[in-house]
Amino acid sequence: MSYKINDYKKATRLLGVIIRAAERCFAKADVKDFEVSYSYGEYQVEFSADLFEYCYISADASNKRVRYALEKLVDDIQNEIKTAIQKLDREQGDYFRDIEEYGKSFHDSPVVNLSSLKLFQSIVNDIIIK
C-alpha cells in the first residue's frame, strides 16, 4: 500500500511542476483542470490550461503503473506545445510578410507568446521521470 501512496505523491509533484511552469511562463495562464487519481488499479493524471488567448492545451493519461501514465502525460503536453509553436511560427511569418508588403502589420506580433511557449517547452522537456 505504501508504494501506491509514494506513486501518488510522485504524480502530484510532477503535476505541480507543470502547473508552476505554466503559471510562471505565461502572465495570464489559467489552469482549468488538474487531477491525479487512483481507481480500480489504475493511475489517472489530467492537466488542461489556457496559456494565452487562443492557446489551450489538454492532456490526460492512465495506466496501472504511474511511471507510464506520467510519461504519456508529458509526451502529450510536449506534442500540444509543439503544435502551438508551429502555429505561432506561421503567424510570425505572416506578421513579417505584412510588414514587408504593407509597411505595417494588421495584427500583433506573436513573438512574446512564442518565446514564453518555448520556455515552457524547455521546462517540460527537462522533466525526468524515474
C-alpha positions as CSV (number, residue, x, y, z in Angstrom):
1,M,0.0,0.0,0.0
2,S,2.8,2.4,0.8
3,Y,4.2,2.2,-2.8
4,K,0.8,3.4,-4.1
5,I,1.0,6.4,-1.8
6,N,4.5,7.1,-2.9
7,D,3.5,6.8,-6.6
8,Y,0.6,9.1,-6.0
9,K,2.9,11.7,-4.4
10,K,5.3,11.4,-7.3
11,A,2.4,12.1,-9.7
12,T,1.2,15.2,-7.7
13,R,4.8,16.6,-7.6
14,L,5.2,16.3,-11.3
15,L,1.8,17.9,-12.0
16,G,2.8,20.7,-9.6
17,V,6.0,21.3,-11.6
18,I,4.0,21.6,-14.8
19,I,1.4,23.9,-13.2
20,R,4.0,26.2,-11.7
21,A,5.9,26.3,-15.0
22,A,2.7,27.3,-16.9
23,E,1.9,30.0,-14.3
24,R,5.4,31.4,-14.4
25,C,5.9,31.3,-18.2
26,F,2.5,32.9,-19.1
27,A,1.2,36.0,-17.4
28,K,-2.4,35.1,-18.0
29,A,-2.2,31.4,-17.7
30,D,-5.4,29.8,-16.4
31,V,-5.1,26.2,-15.3
32,K,-8.6,24.8,-15.9
33,D,-8.2,21.3,-14.6
34,F,-5.7,19.1,-13.0
35,E,-6.2,15.8,-11.3
36,V,-4.3,12.8,-10.0
37,S,-6.4,9.8,-9.0
38,Y,-6.1,6.1,-8.3
39,S,-9.1,3.9,-9.0
40,Y,-9.6,0.2,-9.8
41,G,-5.8,-0.4,-10.0
42,E,-5.0,2.5,-12.5
43,Y,-3.5,5.9,-12.0
44,Q,-5.3,8.7,-13.9
45,V,-3.5,12.0,-14.5
46,E,-5.1,15.0,-16.2
47,F,-4.0,18.6,-17.0
48,S,-5.6,21.3,-19.0
49,A,-4.9,25.1,-19.2
50,D,-5.4,28.2,-21.2
51,L,-1.9,29.5,-21.7
52,F,-2.8,32.6,-23.6
53,E,-5.5,33.8,-25.9
54,Y,-6.4,31.0,-28.4
55,C,-3.9,28.6,-26.9
56,Y,-5.4,25.8,-24.9
57,I,-3.5,22.6,-24.0
58,S,-5.0,19.5,-22.6
59,A,-3.5,16.1,-21.8
60,D,-4.6,13.1,-19.8
61,A,-3.2,9.6,-19.3
62,S,-3.9,6.5,-17.3
63,N,-2.0,3.3,-16.7
64,K,-1.5,0.7,-14.0
65,R,2.0,2.0,-13.5
66,V,2.3,5.6,-12.5
67,R,5.6,6.0,-14.4
68,Y,3.9,5.1,-17.8
69,A,1.0,7.4,-17.1
70,L,3.3,10.3,-16.3
71,E,5.5,9.6,-19.4
72,K,2.4,9.6,-21.6
73,L,1.1,12.8,-20.0
74,V,4.4,14.6,-20.5
75,D,4.5,13.3,-24.1
76,D,1.0,14.6,-24.8
77,I,1.8,18.0,-23.3
78,Q,5.0,18.2,-25.4
79,N,3.0,17.4,-28.6
80,E,0.4,20.1,-27.7
81,I,3.2,22.6,-27.2
82,K,4.9,21.6,-30.5
83,T,1.7,22.2,-32.3
84,A,1.2,25.6,-30.7
85,I,4.7,26.6,-31.6
86,Q,4.2,25.6,-35.2
87,K,1.0,27.7,-35.3
88,L,2.8,30.8,-33.8
89,D,5.7,30.4,-36.2
90,R,3.3,30.6,-39.1
91,E,1.7,33.7,-37.6
92,Q,5.1,35.3,-37.1
93,G,5.8,34.6,-40.8
94,D,2.6,36.3,-41.7
95,Y,3.4,39.2,-39.5
96,F,6.8,39.8,-41.2
97,R,5.3,39.4,-44.6
98,D,2.7,42.1,-43.8
99,I,5.4,44.4,-42.7
100,E,7.4,43.8,-45.9
101,E,4.4,44.2,-48.1
102,Y,2.4,47.0,-46.5
103,G,4.9,48.6,-44.2
104,K,2.9,47.7,-41.1
105,S,1.1,44.6,-39.8
106,F,-2.6,44.3,-39.2
107,H,-2.2,42.1,-36.2
108,D,0.1,41.9,-33.2
109,S,3.4,40.1,-33.2
110,P,3.3,36.6,-31.6
111,V,6.9,36.9,-30.5
112,V,6.2,37.3,-26.8
113,N,3.9,34.3,-26.7
114,L,6.3,32.3,-28.9
115,S,9.2,32.9,-26.5
116,S,7.1,32.1,-23.5
117,L,5.9,28.9,-25.2
118,K,9.5,27.9,-26.0
119,L,10.5,28.5,-22.4
120,F,7.6,26.3,-21.2
121,Q,8.6,23.7,-23.7
122,S,12.2,23.6,-22.4
123,I,10.9,23.1,-18.8
124,V,8.6,20.3,-19.8
125,N,11.3,18.7,-21.9
126,D,13.7,18.7,-19.0
127,I,11.3,16.7,-16.8
128,I,12.8,13.3,-15.9
129,I,10.6,10.6,-14.7
130,K,12.2,7.9,-12.6
